[in-house]
Amino acid sequence: MDKIVKIGDREVGAGRPVYVIAEIGSNHDKSLPSAKELIKAAKDAGADAAKFQSFTAEGLFNPMKPGDGTGSVKDFSTWVKHPAYPVIASLELKEEWHYELKDYADSLGIDFLSAPFDAGRAVLLDKLNLPAIKIASGDVTNEPLLKLVASFGRPVIISTGASYLKEVERAVEVVRSAGNDNIALLHCVALYPPRFEDANIRAMVTMREATGAPVGYSDHTPGSVVPLAAVALGASIIEKHITLDRDLSGPDHPYALEPSEFASMVTDIRTLHTALGDGVKRPLGDEEGERIGARRSIYAAAPIKSGQLVTEDNLKVVRHAFGLEPAMLDSIKGLRATKDFAANELISLDGLRESR
């Protein structure tokens, strides 16, 4: 039986409506009004959750890095200031904003989610009573963080960019060993953006088969082709970046969807989910007329007198299917009529007998 994970009041898993996460990430550009505007845009677009990234530069980055040696070799004898450190620091989501943004999301009726990048931020998210906690791709092997988040007993959504399957399986094992089996996995390509030929959507299916956990896709490709394809292959969760304007200067804006595009993707996802159906091959009630109108039965191609042999020459298989199915044709050829059949009359078994 397929595993179902409960996120808030939503069941997430096979056969359930797709849980759509609008990844705001750092696209708030350290503006509280922009962060709120993005939550509102996500809600208006039909997303189930608006997601942020909860980090501090100190908890995420070492401020120093090895110097550049020759070629691609790092010079570990020389350490220099990491140029990305101040950029990361400029994108921190302030602790007090978490509370305000969570309350704002609650007021709109959209889930507030975030990914913690250190233990302190993980504890903060637990205090906020989030319906689930996200683990970013870079922390698939961060077992201390996995164990801590698992201990909260909340659903854990794990992105798996740049991971081997064995690393994903180990992350799942760590969370389950902590007594938490409420896990969902997102296939992800940790490139921004990746090429379509790198999307490898089928890897999502591989993870589901290997772990039994619900799976989804965290997408950085342009447009919505990949998310829709992932839904067709069984994605239970779709995560996609949202921005107010792709021309903004932050790192995540260029490959994100603007609100109207995000809304179109959500509409297509909902329509596709409906079209996928339940997988049972059967005619619909409305198709019953087509089963008669488009299928065929066996009719007399010419008058057949009582006592005459039924042959291929005096039979025809045409619409509509009011009588014997075409599969019966070979079994009735060579029988003898026990009544007269007019041309175009439906052939019936009670008007035939064995030839003697």
C-alpha positions, 0 to 999 in steps of 0.5 A: 500500500502506498504511503500517505503523509499528512501535511496539515489537513492535507493527505499527500501521496498516490491518488491524492491531489498534488501538494504545490509548494511556491518556493519563495526562497530568498526572492523576498530580497530581505523585504518584509512587504515583498515577502508578504506580497509573495505569500499573497501571490502564491495563495492567489495562484492556487499553491498549497504552501509558501516556502522560505529558507531559514538560515544565518550566514554564521550557521550556513557558511564558513567566512573563510575559504581556501585560496585559489591555487593553479588550475582547479586545485585549492590552496589549503595553505592559504585561506581568504575571505569567502566572497559569498559570505556577505551575500548570504548574510544579506539574504537572511530571513530575520527571526522575528519575520518568521512569526509575522510571516507565519501569521500572515500565511495563516490568515490567508489560508496557505501553509507556511513552510521553510527549510532550516539550515542549522539547528537554531533555525530548526528549533525556531521552525518547530516552535512555529508549529509548521505542518512540515519541515523541508530539508534542502538538498545540501543537507541530505548528508547532514545527519545531525540536522536530519535527526533533530528535525525528525525528532520533532515528529513533523512530516519531513520533506527532503530535497535530493539534488546532487545525491546518489540513491544510496545517500537518499536511502541513508537519509530516509533511514536516519529519519525513520530511525528517529521514529519518524516515518512521515517522509516525502522525497523530492527529486531535484537537480541542483543547477540553477537552471538545469538543462531539460535533458538533465531533469531525469524525472524518472529518478523520482520514480526510482526513489519511490520504488526504493523507499516507499515514500511519497515523491515529488519534484523540486524544479528549477527548469524554465516554465512548467513542462517538467512539473507537469511531466513529473505529475504524470509520472506520479509526483505527489508534491511539486515545488517551484520558485515564484517571483514578482518579477524575473528581472529582479537582481536576486539569485533565484529570480531568473528561473522562477515563475511570475504569479500569472505563470505560476497560476497557469501551472497550478491550473494545469497540474489540477487538470492533469491530476483529474485526467490521470484518473484511478488507473482502472481500465473500464468504460465510463457510463457515458461510453455505454452508447459508444460500445453499441454505436461504434462496435459491430455485430454479425448481420445477414449480407443477403437473404438466408433461407431456412435450411441454408448453410451460413457462410462468409458470403452471406454474413457481414460484420457491421455497426451497430453492436446489437447482437453477436460479437465479431469473435463469433463469426468463425464459430457460426460459419457452417451452421444451418439456418432454422429460420429465414433471415432477411438481408441486413437482419441481425443473426441470432444463435436461436436461428441456427443449428449444427449442419448435418 
